[in-house]
Amino acid sequence: MKQDYKEIATTVANDPASYKLCSVCGAVVDKQAPTCPDCMAYRFTDDSEQVVNRAIDLGSRGQNAVSHLDTLE
Ligand SMILES: [Zn+2]
């Protein structure tokens, strides 16, 4: 499943309350999702500021950034 990260970044930045951040892999996940679709983790951060920053970061770097930024804590 491919997604346009720039489009997602814009969407998330406009409505950060609807998203959360996976504490394990750093993916931006829909708040309705019970687990992370990328790594199946169920620990999340729902700090809007972190969600937006992460979304913008992903949008500007592309999805390869995830493997280089796995120390997000
Ligand atoms: Zn994850």
N, CA, C, O and the ligand as a Tripos MOL2 file, in Angstrom:
@<TRIPOS>MOLECULE
protein
  293   291    74     0     0
PROTEIN
NO_CHARGES

@<TRIPOS>ATOM
      1 N           0.8480   -1.1940    0.0000 N.3       1 MET1
      2 CA          0.0000    0.0000    0.0000 C.3       1 MET1
      3 C           0.8850    1.2460    0.0000 C.2       1 MET1
      4 O           1.5780    1.5240    0.9790 O.2       1 MET1
      5 N           0.8570    1.9740   -1.0780 N.am      2 LYS2
      6 CA          1.6600    3.1950   -1.2000 C.3       2 LYS2
      7 C           0.8120    4.4140   -0.8790 C.2       2 LYS2
      8 O          -0.3490    4.5030   -1.2780 O.2       2 LYS2
      9 N           1.4100    5.3540   -0.1510 N.am      3 GLN3
     10 CA          0.7030    6.5820    0.1660 C.3       3 GLN3
     11 C           1.5930    7.7720   -0.1490 C.2       3 GLN3
     12 O           2.8190    7.6830   -0.0760 O.2       3 GLN3
     13 N           0.9850    8.8520   -0.4900 N.am      4 ASP4
     14 CA          1.7210   10.0750   -0.7720 C.3       4 ASP4
     15 C           1.9860   10.7990    0.5430 C.2       4 ASP4
     16 O           1.0750   11.3760    1.1370 O.2       4 ASP4
     17 N           3.2360   10.7650    0.9910 N.am      5 TYR5
     18 CA          3.5540   11.3080    2.3030 C.3       5 TYR5
     19 C           3.3890   12.8170    2.3810 C.2       5 TYR5
     20 O           3.0640   13.3610    3.4370 O.2       5 TYR5
     21 N           3.6170   13.4940    1.2540 N.am      6 LYS6
     22 CA          3.4280   14.9480    1.2770 C.3       6 LYS6
     23 C           1.9670   15.3010    1.4890 C.2       6 LYS6
     24 O           1.6260   16.2390    2.2100 O.2       6 LYS6
     25 N           1.1180   14.5200    0.8380 N.am      7 GLU7
     26 CA         -0.3150   14.7460    0.9920 C.3       7 GLU7
     27 C          -0.7310   14.4410    2.4220 C.2       7 GLU7
     28 O          -1.5240   15.1750    3.0120 O.2       7 GLU7
     29 N          -0.2040   13.3720    2.9740 N.am      8 ILE8
     30 CA         -0.5240   13.0030    4.3530 C.3       8 ILE8
     31 C          -0.0450   14.0740    5.3180 C.2       8 ILE8
     32 O          -0.7510   14.4260    6.2630 O.2       8 ILE8
     33 N           1.1530   14.5910    5.0800 N.am      9 ALA9
     34 CA          1.7020   15.6310    5.9520 C.3       9 ALA9
     35 C           0.7740   16.8330    6.0110 C.2       9 ALA9
     36 O           0.5270   17.3830    7.0840 O.2       9 ALA9
     37 N           0.2650   17.2350    4.8660 N.am     10 THR10
     38 CA         -0.6560   18.3660    4.8140 C.3      10 THR10
     39 C          -1.9420   18.0480    5.5560 C.2      10 THR10
     40 O          -2.4470   18.8640    6.3270 O.2      10 THR10
     41 N          -2.4620   16.8600    5.3180 N.am     11 THR11
     42 CA         -3.7000   16.4470    5.9760 C.3      11 THR11
     43 C          -3.5400   16.4060    7.4860 C.2      11 THR11
     44 O          -4.3980   16.8880    8.2250 O.2      11 THR11
     45 N          -2.4410   15.8310    7.9360 N.am     12 VAL12
     46 CA         -2.1820   15.6990    9.3730 C.3      12 VAL12
     47 C          -1.9800   17.0650   10.0210 C.2      12 VAL12
     48 O          -2.4930   17.3270   11.1090 O.2      12 VAL12
     49 N          -1.2300   17.9310    9.3450 N.am     13 ALA13
     50 CA         -0.9490   19.2550    9.8890 C.3      13 ALA13
     51 C          -2.2280   20.0680   10.0620 C.2      13 ALA13
     52 O          -2.3220   20.9160   10.9490 O.2      13 ALA13
     53 N          -3.1960   19.8040    9.2160 N.am     14 ASN14
     54 CA         -4.4640   20.5200    9.2990 C.3      14 ASN14
     55 C          -5.3980   19.9380   10.3560 C.2      14 ASN14
     56 O          -6.3250   20.6090   10.8090 O.2      14 ASN14
     57 N          -5.1550   18.7080   10.7420 N.am     15 ASP15
     58 CA         -6.0470   18.0490   11.6940 C.3      15 ASP15
     59 C          -5.2790   17.0580   12.5720 C.2      15 ASP15
     60 O          -5.5540   15.8590   12.5420 O.2      15 ASP15
     61 N          -4.3260   17.5530   13.3460 N.am     16 PRO16
     62 CA         -3.4580   16.6670   14.1370 C.3      16 PRO16
     63 C          -4.2100   15.8820   15.2050 C.2      16 PRO16
     64 O          -3.7400   14.8340   15.6450 O.2      16 PRO16
     65 N          -5.3660   16.3730   15.6240 N.am     17 ALA17
     66 CA         -6.1210   15.6950   16.6740 C.3      17 ALA17
     67 C          -6.6600   14.3430   16.2240 C.2      17 ALA17
     68 O          -7.0550   13.5190   17.0490 O.2      17 ALA17
     69 N          -6.6740   14.1160   14.9110 N.am     18 SER18
     70 CA         -7.1890   12.8560   14.3890 C.3      18 SER18
     71 C          -6.1010   11.8020   14.2130 C.2      18 SER18
     72 O          -6.3540   10.6940   13.7410 O.2      18 SER18
     73 N          -4.8840   12.1770   14.6040 N.am     19 TYR19
     74 CA         -3.7690   11.2520   14.3930 C.3      19 TYR19
     75 C          -2.9590   11.0610   15.6610 C.2      19 TYR19
     76 O          -3.0460   11.8420   16.6090 O.2      19 TYR19
     77 N          -2.1680    9.9980   15.6490 N.am     20 LYS20
     78 CA         -1.2480    9.7240   16.7520 C.3      20 LYS20
     79 C           0.0400    9.1770   16.1650 C.2      20 LYS20
     80 O           0.1220    8.8330   14.9860 O.2      20 LYS20
     81 N           1.0440    9.1080   17.0320 N.am     21 LEU21
     82 CA          2.3730    8.7190   16.5830 C.3      21 LEU21
     83 C           2.7260    7.3730   17.2040 C.2      21 LEU21
     84 O           2.6000    7.1890   18.4150 O.2      21 LEU21
     85 N           3.1650    6.4390   16.3770 N.am     22 CYS22
     86 CA          3.5860    5.1440   16.8990 C.3      22 CYS22
     87 C           4.8550    5.3260   17.7270 C.2      22 CYS22
     88 O           5.8310    5.9080   17.2530 O.2      22 CYS22
     89 N           4.8410    4.8260   18.9640 N.am     23 SER23
     90 CA          5.9960    4.9800   19.8450 C.3      23 SER23
     91 C           7.1310    4.0460   19.4640 C.2      23 SER23
     92 O           8.2590    4.2190   19.9270 O.2      23 SER23
     93 N           6.8490    3.0670   18.6330 N.am     24 VAL24
     94 CA          7.8630    2.0710   18.2730 C.3      24 VAL24
     95 C           8.5750    2.4480   16.9750 C.2      24 VAL24
     96 O           9.8040    2.5120   16.9400 O.2      24 VAL24
     97 N           7.8110    2.6990   15.9070 N.am     25 CYS25
     98 CA          8.4450    2.9630   14.6200 C.3      25 CYS25
     99 C           8.2970    4.4140   14.1710 C.2      25 CYS25
    100 O           8.8970    4.8130   13.1730 O.2      25 CYS25
    101 N           7.5030    5.2100   14.8960 N.am     26 GLY26
    102 CA          7.3790    6.6170   14.5620 C.3      26 GLY26
    103 C           6.4010    6.9220   13.4530 C.2      26 GLY26
    104 O           6.3400    8.0560   12.9780 O.2      26 GLY26
    105 N           5.6360    5.9370   13.0320 N.am     27 ALA27
    106 CA          4.6690    6.1720   11.9700 C.3      27 ALA27
    107 C           3.5280    7.0510   12.4680 C.2      27 ALA27
    108 O           3.1440    6.9950   13.6360 O.2      27 ALA27
    109 N           2.9970    7.8610   11.5640 N.am     28 VAL28
    110 CA          1.8020    8.6380   11.8750 C.3      28 VAL28
    111 C           0.6000    7.7580   11.5650 C.2      28 VAL28
    112 O           0.4370    7.2850   10.4410 O.2      28 VAL28
    113 N          -0.2330    7.5460   12.5660 N.am     29 VAL29
    114 CA         -1.3260    6.5760   12.4630 C.3      29 VAL29
    115 C          -2.6600    7.2650   12.7480 C.2      29 VAL29
    116 O          -2.7500    8.1490   13.5990 O.2      29 VAL29
    117 N          -3.6700    6.8500   12.0350 N.am     30 ASP30
    118 CA         -5.0190    7.3380   12.3050 C.3      30 ASP30
    119 C          -5.3990    6.9990   13.7460 C.2      30 ASP30
    120 O          -5.1610    5.8850   14.2120 O.2      30 ASP30
    121 N          -5.9870    7.9590   14.4400 N.am     31 LYS31
    122 CA         -6.2980    7.7560   15.8530 C.3      31 LYS31
    123 C          -7.2820    6.6120   16.0890 C.2      31 LYS31
    124 O          -7.3350    6.0500   17.1830 O.2      31 LYS31
    125 N          -8.0440    6.2760   15.0820 N.am     32 GLN32
    126 CA         -9.0160    5.1930   15.2040 C.3      32 GLN32
    127 C          -8.3440    3.8210   15.1870 C.2      32 GLN32
    128 O          -8.9250    2.8360   15.6430 O.2      32 GLN32
    129 N          -7.1220    3.7610   14.6620 N.am     33 ALA33
    130 CA         -6.4600    2.4690   14.5090 C.3      33 ALA33
    131 C          -6.0360    1.9020   15.8570 C.2      33 ALA33
    132 O          -5.3870    2.5990   16.6370 O.2      33 ALA33
    133 N          -6.3880    0.6550   16.1480 N.am     34 PRO34
    134 CA         -6.0210    0.0470   17.4300 C.3      34 PRO34
    135 C          -4.5370   -0.2980   17.5140 C.2      34 PRO34
    136 O          -3.9500   -0.2790   18.5960 O.2      34 PRO34
    137 N          -3.9360   -0.6120   16.3740 N.am     35 THR35
    138 CA         -2.5020   -0.9290   16.3490 C.3      35 THR35
    139 C          -1.8550   -0.2340   15.1610 C.2      35 THR35
    140 O          -2.5330    0.1810   14.2210 O.2      35 THR35
    141 N          -0.5290   -0.1140   15.2170 N.am     36 CYS36
    142 CA          0.2040    0.4960   14.1210 C.3      36 CYS36
    143 C           0.1610   -0.4090   12.8940 C.2      36 CYS36
    144 O           0.5110   -1.5850   12.9920 O.2      36 CYS36
    145 N          -0.2590    0.1100   11.7400 N.am     37 PRO37
    146 CA         -0.3220   -0.7110   10.5320 C.3      37 PRO37
    147 C           1.0610   -1.1060   10.0250 C.2      37 PRO37
    148 O           1.1880   -2.0570    9.2530 O.2      37 PRO37
    149 N           2.0820   -0.3990   10.4440 N.am     38 ASP38
    150 CA          3.4370   -0.6950    9.9780 C.3      38 ASP38
    151 C           4.1280   -1.7670   10.8110 C.2      38 ASP38
    152 O           4.7540   -2.6740   10.2630 O.2      38 ASP38
    153 N           4.0170   -1.6660   12.1310 N.am     39 CYS39
    154 CA          4.7880   -2.5840   12.9860 C.3      39 CYS39
    155 C           3.9190   -3.3140   14.0060 C.2      39 CYS39
    156 O           4.4320   -4.0730   14.8290 O.2      39 CYS39
    157 N           2.5960   -3.0880   13.9570 N.am     40 MET40
    158 CA          1.6510   -3.7890   14.8230 C.3      40 MET40
    159 C           1.7880   -3.4360   16.3050 C.2      40 MET40
    160 O           1.2450   -4.1310   17.1630 O.2      40 MET40
    161 N           2.5030   -2.3710   16.5980 N.am     41 ALA41
    162 CA          2.6280   -1.9430   17.9960 C.3      41 ALA41
    163 C           1.3330   -1.2820   18.4530 C.2      41 ALA41
    164 O           0.5200   -0.8560   17.6320 O.2      41 ALA41
    165 N           1.1510   -1.2010   19.7550 N.am     42 TYR42
    166 CA         -0.0580   -0.5670   20.2670 C.3      42 TYR42
    167 C           0.2660    0.5310   21.2660 C.2      42 TYR42
    168 O          -0.5790    0.9300   22.0670 O.2      42 TYR42
    169 N           1.5040    1.0140   21.2090 N.am     43 ARG43
    170 CA          1.8760    2.1420   22.0500 C.3      43 ARG43
    171 C           1.9610    3.3840   21.1760 C.2      43 ARG43
    172 O           2.6350    3.3860   20.1460 O.2      43 ARG43
    173 N           1.2790    4.4300   21.5920 N.am     44 PHE44
    174 CA          1.2170    5.6320   20.7700 C.3      44 PHE44
    175 C           1.4200    6.8850   21.5970 C.2      44 PHE44
    176 O           1.1960    6.9020   22.8080 O.2      44 PHE44
    177 N           1.8520    7.9330   20.9100 N.am     45 THR45
    178 CA          1.9240    9.2640   21.4920 C.3      45 THR45
    179 C           0.8880   10.1030   20.7710 C.2      45 THR45
    180 O           0.8650   10.1240   19.5400 O.2      45 THR45
    181 N           0.0330   10.7930   21.5060 N.am     46 ASP46
    182 CA         -0.9670   11.5930   20.7940 C.3      46 ASP46
    183 C          -0.7530   13.0920   21.0010 C.2      46 ASP46
    184 O          -1.6920   13.8840   20.9270 O.2      46 ASP46
    185 N           0.5000   13.4640   21.2630 N.am     47 ASP47
    186 CA          0.8640   14.8710   21.3450 C.3      47 ASP47
    187 C           0.7690   15.4950   19.9570 C.2      47 ASP47
    188 O           1.5230   15.1320   19.0530 O.2      47 ASP47
    189 N          -0.1530   16.4260   19.7930 N.am     48 SER48
    190 CA         -0.4110   17.0110   18.4720 C.3      48 SER48
    191 C           0.8450   17.6230   17.8530 C.2      48 SER48
    192 O           1.0780   17.4960   16.6510 O.2      48 SER48
    193 N           1.6350   18.2740   18.6680 N.am     49 GLU49
    194 CA          2.8330   18.9310   18.1590 C.3      49 GLU49
    195 C           3.8070   17.9090   17.5840 C.2      49 GLU49
    196 O           4.3760   18.1230   16.5140 O.2      49 GLU49
    197 N           3.9960   16.8130   18.2840 N.am     50 GLN50
    198 CA          4.8860   15.7590   17.8030 C.3      50 GLN50
    199 C           4.3250   15.0990   16.5520 C.2      50 GLN50
    200 O           5.0710   14.7520   15.6370 O.2      50 GLN50
    201 N           3.0180   14.9290   16.5170 N.am     51 VAL51
    202 CA          2.3770   14.3210   15.3500 C.3      51 VAL51
    203 C           2.6100   15.1790   14.1090 C.2      51 VAL51
    204 O           2.9680   14.6700   13.0470 O.2      51 VAL51
    205 N           2.4050   16.4760   14.2560 N.am     52 VAL52
    206 CA          2.5920   17.3880   13.1270 C.3      52 VAL52
    207 C           4.0490   17.4080   12.6840 C.2      52 VAL52
    208 O           4.3450   17.3160   11.4930 O.2      52 VAL52
    209 N           4.9600   17.5310   13.6510 N.am     53 ASN53
    210 CA          6.3770   17.5710   13.3080 C.3      53 ASN53
    211 C           6.8090   16.3150   12.5660 C.2      53 ASN53
    212 O           7.5640   16.3810   11.5960 O.2      53 ASN53
    213 N           6.3320   15.1970   13.0230 N.am     54 ARG54
    214 CA          6.6890   13.9210   12.4230 C.3      54 ARG54
    215 C           6.1110   13.8040   11.0020 C.2      54 ARG54
    216 O           6.7690   13.3160   10.0830 O.2      54 ARG54
    217 N           4.8820   14.2590   10.8560 N.am     55 ALA55
    218 CA          4.2330   14.1930    9.5450 C.3      55 ALA55
    219 C           4.9710   15.0620    8.5260 C.2      55 ALA55
    220 O           5.1870   14.6600    7.3820 O.2      55 ALA55
    221 N           5.3500   16.2510    8.9630 N.am     56 ILE56
    222 CA          6.0800   17.1570    8.0750 C.3      56 ILE56
    223 C           7.4470   16.5630    7.7340 C.2      56 ILE56
    224 O           7.9090   16.6440    6.5960 O.2      56 ILE56
    225 N           8.0730   15.9730    8.7310 N.am     57 ASP57
    226 CA          9.3700   15.3410    8.5190 C.3      57 ASP57
    227 C           9.2590   14.2140    7.4930 C.2      57 ASP57
    228 O          10.0680   14.1240    6.5690 O.2      57 ASP57
    229 N           8.2720   13.3740    7.6570 N.am     58 LEU58
    230 CA          8.0530   12.2660    6.7110 C.3      58 LEU58
    231 C           7.7420   12.8080    5.3250 C.2      58 LEU58
    232 O           8.2120   12.2810    4.3170 O.2      58 LEU58
    233 N           6.9460   13.8630    5.2920 N.am     59 GLY59
    234 CA          6.5440   14.4310    4.0150 C.3      59 GLY59
    235 C           7.7120   14.9990    3.2360 C.2      59 GLY59
    236 O           7.7470   14.9310    2.0080 O.2      59 GLY59
    237 N           8.6690   15.5620    3.9600 N.am     60 SER60
    238 CA          9.7950   16.1990    3.2820 C.3      60 SER60
    239 C          10.8940   15.2070    2.9400 C.2      60 SER60
    240 O          11.6670   15.4360    2.0090 O.2      60 SER60
    241 N          10.9720   14.1110    3.6790 N.am     61 ARG61
    242 CA         12.0470   13.1510    3.4450 C.3      61 ARG61
    243 C          11.5930   11.9030    2.6960 C.2      61 ARG61
    244 O          12.4080   11.2270    2.0690 O.2      61 ARG61
    245 N          10.3260   11.5990    2.7540 N.am     62 GLY62
    246 CA          9.8740   10.3540    2.1500 C.3      62 GLY62
    247 C           9.9370    9.2230    3.1570 C.2      62 GLY62
    248 O          10.5230    9.3760    4.2290 O.2      62 GLY62
    249 N           9.3460    8.1060    2.8270 N.am     63 GLN63
    250 CA          9.1760    7.0400    3.8090 C.3      63 GLN63
    251 C          10.4730    6.3490    4.2110 C.2      63 GLN63
    252 O          10.4980    5.6510    5.2250 O.2      63 GLN63
    253 N          11.5510    6.5210    3.4470 N.am     64 ASN64
    254 CA         12.8220    5.9040    3.8240 C.3      64 ASN64
    255 C          13.3540    6.4620    5.1300 C.2      64 ASN64
    256 O          14.1790    5.8330    5.7940 O.2      64 ASN64
    257 N          12.8710    7.6650    5.5020 N.am     65 ALA65
    258 CA         13.3440    8.3240    6.7080 C.3      65 ALA65
    259 C          13.0480    7.4950    7.9580 C.2      65 ALA65
    260 O          13.7390    7.6290    8.9680 O.2      65 ALA65
    261 N          12.0410    6.6520    7.8950 N.am     66 VAL66
    262 CA         11.6380    5.8990    9.0850 C.3      66 VAL66
    263 C          12.7840    5.0720    9.6500 C.2      66 VAL66
    264 O          12.9780    5.0270   10.8650 O.2      66 VAL66
    265 N          13.5390    4.4190    8.7820 N.am     67 SER67
    266 CA         14.6030    3.5370    9.2610 C.3      67 SER67
    267 C          15.7710    4.3120    9.8650 C.2      67 SER67
    268 O          16.5620    3.7630   10.6310 O.2      67 SER67
    269 N          15.8700    5.5940    9.5110 N.am     68 HIS68
    270 CA         16.9730    6.3960   10.0370 C.3      68 HIS68
    271 C          16.5840    7.1690   11.2830 C.2      68 HIS68
    272 O          17.4440    7.7380   11.9550 O.2      68 HIS68
    273 N          15.3090    7.1950   11.5940 N.am     69 LEU69
    274 CA         14.8350    8.0050   12.7010 C.3      69 LEU69
    275 C          14.0810    7.1470   13.7010 C.2      69 LEU69
    276 O          13.0480    7.5550   14.2310 O.2      69 LEU69
    277 N          14.5950    5.9750   13.9500 N.am     70 ASP70
    278 CA         13.8600    5.0460   14.8230 C.3      70 ASP70
    279 C          14.1610    5.2570   16.3000 C.2      70 ASP70
    280 O          13.7670    4.4460   17.1380 O.2      70 ASP70
    281 N          14.8620    6.3480   16.6230 N.am     71 THR71
    282 CA         15.1690    6.5980   18.0250 C.3      71 THR71
    283 C          14.1830    7.5640   18.6560 C.2      71 THR71
    284 O          14.3650    7.9850   19.7980 O.2      71 THR71
    285 N          13.1490    7.9130   17.9240 N.am     72 LEU72
    286 CA         12.1450    8.8370   18.4530 C.3      72 LEU72
    287 C          11.5470    8.2790   19.7470 C.2      72 LEU72
    288 O          11.0200    7.1670   19.7720 O.2      72 LEU72
    289 N          11.6350    9.0480   20.7900 N.am     73 GLU73
    290 CA         11.1180    8.5390   22.0560 C.3      73 GLU73
    291 C          10.4310    9.6380   22.8200 C.2      73 GLU73
    292 O           9.9280    9.4040   23.9190 O.2      73 GLU73
    293 ZN          4.7060    1.4050   14.3470 Zn       74 ZN74
@<TRIPOS>BOND
     1     1     2 1
     2     2     3 1
     3     3     4 2
     4     3     5 am
     5     5     6 1
     6     6     7 1
     7     7     8 2
     8     7     9 am
     9     9    10 1
    10    10    11 1
    11    11    12 2
    12    11    13 am
    13    13    14 1
    14    14    15 1
    15    15    16 2
    16    15    17 am
    17    17    18 1
    18    18    19 1
    19    19    20 2
    20    19    21 am
    21    21    22 1
    22    22    23 1
    23    23    24 2
    24    23    25 am
    25    25    26 1
    26    26    27 1
    27    27    28 2
    28    27    29 am
    29    29    30 1
    30    30    31 1
    31    31    32 2
    32    31    33 am
    33    33    34 1
    34    34    35 1
    35    35    36 2
    36    35    37 am
    37    37    38 1
    38    38    39 1
    39    39    40 2
    40    39    41 am
    41    41    42 1
    42    42    43 1
    43    43    44 2
    44    43    45 am
    45    45    46 1
    46    46    47 1
    47    47    48 2
    48    47    49 am
    49    49    50 1
    50    50    51 1
    51    51    52 2
    52    51    53 am
    53    53    54 1
    54    54    55 1
    55    55    56 2
    56    55    57 am
    57    57    58 1
    58    58    59 1
    59    59    60 2
    60    59    61 am
    61    61    62 1
    62    62    63 1
    63    63    64 2
    64    63    65 am
    65    65    66 1
    66    66    67 1
    67    67    68 2
    68    67    69 am
    69    69    70 1
    70    70    71 1
    71    71    72 2
    72    71    73 am
    73    73    74 1
    74    74    75 1
    75    75    76 2
    76    75    77 am
    77    77    78 1
    78    78    79 1
    79    79    80 2
    80    79    81 am
    81    81    82 1
    82    82    83 1
    83    83    84 2
    84    83    85 am
    85    85    86 1
    86    86    87 1
    87    87    88 2
    88    87    89 am
    89    89    90 1
    90    90    91 1
    91    91    92 2
    92    91    93 am
    93    93    94 1
    94    94    95 1
    95    95    96 2
    96    95    97 am
    97    97    98 1
    98    98    99 1
    99    99   100 2
   100    99   101 am
   101   101   102 1
   102   102   103 1
   103   103   104 2
   104   103   105 am
   105   105   106 1
   106   106   107 1
   107   107   108 2
   108   107   109 am
   109   109   110 1
   110   110   111 1
   111   111   112 2
   112   111   113 am
   113   113   114 1
   114   114   115 1
   115   115   116 2
   116   115   117 am
   117   117   118 1
   118   118   119 1
   119   119   120 2
   120   119   121 am
   121   121   122 1
   122   122   123 1
   123   123   124 2
   124   123   125 am
   125   125   126 1
   126   126   127 1
   127   127   128 2
   128   127   129 am
   129   129   130 1
   130   130   131 1
   131   131   132 2
   132   131   133 am
   133   133   134 1
   134   134   135 1
   135   135   136 2
   136   135   137 am
   137   137   138 1
   138   138   139 1
   139   139   140 2
   140   139   141 am
   141   141   142 1
   142   142   143 1
   143   143   144 2
   144   143   145 am
   145   145   146 1
   146   146   147 1
   147   147   148 2
   148   147   149 am
   149   149   150 1
   150   150   151 1
   151   151   152 2
   152   151   153 am
   153   153   154 1
   154   154   155 1
   155   155   156 2
   156   155   157 am
   157   157   158 1
   158   158   159 1
   159   159   160 2
   160   159   161 am
   161   161   162 1
   162   162   163 1
   163   163   164 2
   164   163   165 am
   165   165   166 1
   166   166   167 1
   167   167   168 2
   168   167   169 am
   169   169   170 1
   170   170   171 1
   171   171   172 2
   172   171   173 am
   173   173   174 1
   174   174   175 1
   175   175   176 2
   176   175   177 am
   177   177   178 1
   178   178   179 1
   179   179   180 2
   180   179   181 am
   181   181   182 1
   182   182   183 1
   183   183   184 2
   184   183   185 am
   185   185   186 1
   186   186   187 1
   187   187   188 2
   188   187   189 am
   189   189   190 1
   190   190   191 1
   191   191   192 2
   192   191   193 am
   193   193   194 1
   194   194   195 1
   195   195   196 2
   196   195   197 am
   197   197   198 1
   198   198   199 1
   199   199   200 2
   200   199   201 am
   201   201   202 1
   202   202   203 1
   203   203   204 2
   204   203   205 am
   205   205   206 1
   206   206   207 1
   207   207   208 2
   208   207   209 am
   209   209   210 1
   210   210   211 1
   211   211   212 2
   212   211   213 am
   213   213   214 1
   214   214   215 1
   215   215   216 2
   216   215   217 am
   217   217   218 1
   218   218   219 1
   219   219   220 2
   220   219   221 am
   221   221   222 1
   222   222   223 1
   223   223   224 2
   224   223   225 am
   225   225   226 1
   226   226   227 1
   227   227   228 2
   228   227   229 am
   229   229   230 1
   230   230   231 1
   231   231   232 2
   232   231   233 am
   233   233   234 1
   234   234   235 1
   235   235   236 2
   236   235   237 am
   237   237   238 1
   238   238   239 1
   239   239   240 2
   240   239   241 am
   241   241   242 1
   242   242   243 1
   243   243   244 2
   244   243   245 am
   245   245   246 1
   246   246   247 1
   247   247   248 2
   248   247   249 am
   249   249   250 1
   250   250   251 1
   251   251   252 2
   252   251   253 am
   253   253   254 1
   254   254   255 1
   255   255   256 2
   256   255   257 am
   257   257   258 1
   258   258   259 1
   259   259   260 2
   260   259   261 am
   261   261   262 1
   262   262   263 1
   263   263   264 2
   264   263   265 am
   265   265   266 1
   266   266   267 1
   267   267   268 2
   268   267   269 am
   269   269   270 1
   270   270   271 1
   271   271   272 2
   272   271   273 am
   273   273   274 1
   274   274   275 1
   275   275   276 2
   276   275   277 am
   277   277   278 1
   278   278   279 1
   279   279   280 2
   280   279   281 am
   281   281   282 1
   282   282   283 1
   283   283   284 2
   284   283   285 am
   285   285   286 1
   286   286   287 1
   287   287   288 2
   288   287   289 am
   289   289   290 1
   290   290   291 1
   291   291   292 2
@<TRIPOS>SUBSTRUCTURE
     1 MET1         2 RESIDUE 1 A MET
     2 LYS2         6 RESIDUE 1 A LYS
     3 GLN3        10 RESIDUE 1 A GLN
     4 ASP4        14 RESIDUE 1 A ASP
     5 TYR5        18 RESIDUE 1 A TYR
     6 LYS6        22 RESIDUE 1 A LYS
     7 GLU7        26 RESIDUE 1 A GLU
     8 ILE8        30 RESIDUE 1 A ILE
     9 ALA9        34 RESIDUE 1 A ALA
    10 THR10       38 RESIDUE 1 A THR
    11 THR11       42 RESIDUE 1 A THR
    12 VAL12       46 RESIDUE 1 A VAL
    13 ALA13       50 RESIDUE 1 A ALA
    14 ASN14       54 RESIDUE 1 A ASN
    15 ASP15       58 RESIDUE 1 A ASP
    16 PRO16       62 RESIDUE 1 A PRO
    17 ALA17       66 RESIDUE 1 A ALA
    18 SER18       70 RESIDUE 1 A SER
    19 TYR19       74 RESIDUE 1 A TYR
    20 LYS20       78 RESIDUE 1 A LYS
    21 LEU21       82 RESIDUE 1 A LEU
    22 CYS22       86 RESIDUE 1 A CYS
    23 SER23       90 RESIDUE 1 A SER
    24 VAL24       94 RESIDUE 1 A VAL
    25 CYS25       98 RESIDUE 1 A CYS
    26 GLY26      102 RESIDUE 1 A GLY
    27 ALA27      106 RESIDUE 1 A ALA
    28 VAL28      110 RESIDUE 1 A VAL
    29 VAL29      114 RESIDUE 1 A VAL
    30 ASP30      118 RESIDUE 1 A ASP
    31 LYS31      122 RESIDUE 1 A LYS
    32 GLN32      126 RESIDUE 1 A GLN
    33 ALA33      130 RESIDUE 1 A ALA
    34 PRO34      134 RESIDUE 1 A PRO
    35 THR35      138 RESIDUE 1 A THR
    36 CYS36      142 RESIDUE 1 A CYS
    37 PRO37      146 RESIDUE 1 A PRO
    38 ASP38      150 RESIDUE 1 A ASP
    39 CYS39      154 RESIDUE 1 A CYS
    40 MET40      158 RESIDUE 1 A MET
    41 ALA41      162 RESIDUE 1 A ALA
    42 TYR42      166 RESIDUE 1 A TYR
    43 ARG43      170 RESIDUE 1 A ARG
    44 PHE44      174 RESIDUE 1 A PHE
    45 THR45      178 RESIDUE 1 A THR
    46 ASP46      182 RESIDUE 1 A ASP
    47 ASP47      186 RESIDUE 1 A ASP
    48 SER48      190 RESIDUE 1 A SER
    49 GLU49      194 RESIDUE 1 A GLU
    50 GLN50      198 RESIDUE 1 A GLN
    51 VAL51      202 RESIDUE 1 A VAL
    52 VAL52      206 RESIDUE 1 A VAL
    53 ASN53      210 RESIDUE 1 A ASN
    54 ARG54      214 RESIDUE 1 A ARG
    55 ALA55      218 RESIDUE 1 A ALA
    56 ILE56      222 RESIDUE 1 A ILE
    57 ASP57      226 RESIDUE 1 A ASP
    58 LEU58      230 RESIDUE 1 A LEU
    59 GLY59      234 RESIDUE 1 A GLY
    60 SER60      238 RESIDUE 1 A SER
    61 ARG61      242 RESIDUE 1 A ARG
    62 GLY62      246 RESIDUE 1 A GLY
    63 GLN63      250 RESIDUE 1 A GLN
    64 ASN64      254 RESIDUE 1 A ASN
    65 ALA65      258 RESIDUE 1 A ALA
    66 VAL66      262 RESIDUE 1 A VAL
    67 SER67      266 RESIDUE 1 A SER
    68 HIS68      270 RESIDUE 1 A HIS
    69 LEU69      274 RESIDUE 1 A LEU
    70 ASP70      278 RESIDUE 1 A ASP
    71 THR71      282 RESIDUE 1 A THR
    72 LEU72      286 RESIDUE 1 A LEU
    73 GLU73      290 RESIDUE 1 A GLU
    74 ZN74       293 GROUP 0 **** ****
